Amino acid sequence: LIGTQMVTKGLDFEYVSLVGVMSADMLMAYPDFRAAERAYQLMMQVAGRPGRIHKQGRVLIQTYQPEHRIIHHILHGSQDQFIKEELYERKAFSYPPFFRMIKISVKHKKPDVLNDAAKILATELQKSLHHRVLGPSIPYISRIRGLYILDLMIKIERSPKLLAKAKNIIHDRSLYVKSIKGLTTVRINIDVDPM
């Protein structure tokens, strides 16, 4: 049986005795703060597939980093320790569940117009939100339907008052950027707590 990640999603194949995870390093190095959680979850789901009914199963994980903490926790079944470490890192670097995230995607068909708009928006937001503004940066998928994309990320403390204030600032500064001559066709999307 050969398949993609869909194989892990609740399907029960009676005679599967061996499962391989190819290029696990790609899962662990994906550019997202949730990469470790997702890699751990996927590999644990895969590990539960072989040998369910008739015989002992095996799981092979291909990696250049056999000492990586995710691999270590999978091999030793130390889920509680993995969660503890993951939460510690997220708190230290101001990520959910300790902070709220707002992703602002700036889009345009011309890269130079996009760069100008994203830089101006970042500068404007930093005037009020200061160190909370990250970017602009090129996302993993940087072009969709002929539009180039740059992302800004804002980390906000878990406070309804601060979140409301940040959303108002973002809305106002986005309107300002779109009012600038040459930038009126720029698209700006705001996503609170992006997945």
N, C-alpha and C positions, 0 to 999 in steps of 0.2 A: 504494500500500500504506500503510495507516494502522494503527498498532498501539501497544501499550504497551511497557514495558521488556522484555517477553517476546520481542520481535522480535530483541533482541540476543543471545539465548541459543543460539547455534550453528545457527540456521536459515540456509539459504543460498538466497536468492532471486536467480535468474539475471539478471533484467533490471532490478534496482533501480539507478537512477542518481543518486537524490537522497534524502538522509536529513535530516530536521530534528529538532532537539532543542528542544522548546518549554519555556519557563520554566526554563532551566538554573539560574537563581538559586535556585529552590526546592531543587534537588539540593545546591547548594553551601552553603546556609544551614540545612540540616536540623539539628535540635538533637542532635547526636551527635558525639563526638570523631572518628569515622570518616567523617564527611560528605565531607571533601575526597577521601579515598581512594576512596570509593564513587562520587562524582561523576566523578572522573578516569577510573576504570575503566569506568563506563558509557559516557561520551562517547567513549573510545578504542574500545570495542567497536562502538559505533554508527558511528564513523568508518571502520571496516573493512568495513561492509556494502555501500556502493554501489560500482559500477564494478568488480566482481571479475573479470568474464570478458570482456565485449564492449567496454566503453568506459570512459573516465574518469568517475569519480563525483564528486559534490559533497556536502558536509556543511554545513548551516546550523545555527548555534547561536543561539537567541534569548536575549539576556541584557541586563540593565541595567548590567552590570559587565564590559565587554569587556576591561578592563585587569586583571581578577582573575587571580591567579597560576595558577589551574587552567586557565583559558582560554589564558593565555600558554604554559604547558607543552604543552598539546594542539596549539596552532598551530605551535610550534617543535619538536615531537617530543622534548622534553627530559625523558624519563622518569626518567633517573638523577638529574637535578637536583630533580625533583619529589619523588622518594623521599627524597633527602638532606634537603630542607627539611621534609618531613613527619616524618621521624624526629627531626630537631632539635626541632621543636615538641612532639612527644610526650614527649621526654625533659625538656624545659624545664617542661612542665606535668604531669609525673608520670603519664603514660598508658602503656598497653601499647605496645610489648613490654618496656618498661623497668620497669613496675610491674604488679602484679596488681590487678584490680578485683573488688569484691564489691558486687552490687546487692541491696538489701533493699527489697522491695515490701510496703508495709503497706496492707491493704485492709479496708474496712468499708462497710456500706450507708448509714451516717449520716456525713455530712461532719464534724460536730463531734466525734464519737467518734474518727474517723480522725485528725483534726488533733491531738487530745489524745494519742493513742497514738504517733503519729509524732514529736511533739515530746519526749515522755518518753523514747522509745527513743533519739532523737538525743542528748539530754542524758546519758543513761546510757552510751552508747557513747563519747561525748567524754571521759568521766572516765578511760577507759583508752586509747582510740585517738587522742585529742586532735585535731590538725589534719587527720588522715586522713579524718575524717567530713565528708561534704558533704550538705547538705539538712536537712530534707526539702524536696523539690521536686515540682511537679506534672509527671508525665510527658506526653509527646506524646499518648498515648491515656490519658485520665484516668478512664475509667469502662468497666468490662467486666462484662456480666451483672448489672447492678444494683449492683455494688460500686465505690465510689470508690477511687482509688489515690493514694498518695504514695510517692515513692522516696527512699531514702537511698543514697549511694554512698560506698564506702570504698576508698581507694587504699593498697595495701600494697606495700612493697619486695619484690623478688623473692627471698624467703627462705622455704623450706618451714617453718622454725621459726616465723617471724612469721605466716605464713598460718594455720598450725594454731592458734596462740595467738588470732589474730583470730577465727577460726571458733568457737572455744570461748567467747570473750567475747560474740560475737553471739548464739550459742545461749542462753547464760545470761541475757543482758539481755532477749532476746525472751521467754523464759519468765517473767521478772520482770514485764514489761509485761502479758503475758496473765493474770497472777495478780491484777492490780489490779481492784478492783470497778468494773464498768461497761466494762471493756476485754476481758473474757474471750472475747468473740465476734470480736475482731479477728483477721484472718489476716495472718501474716507469712511471706513467701517469701524465701529466700536463694538467690542465683544467683552463683556464683563464675565470673569471666571471662565475663560475659554477651555475647551476640552482638548 
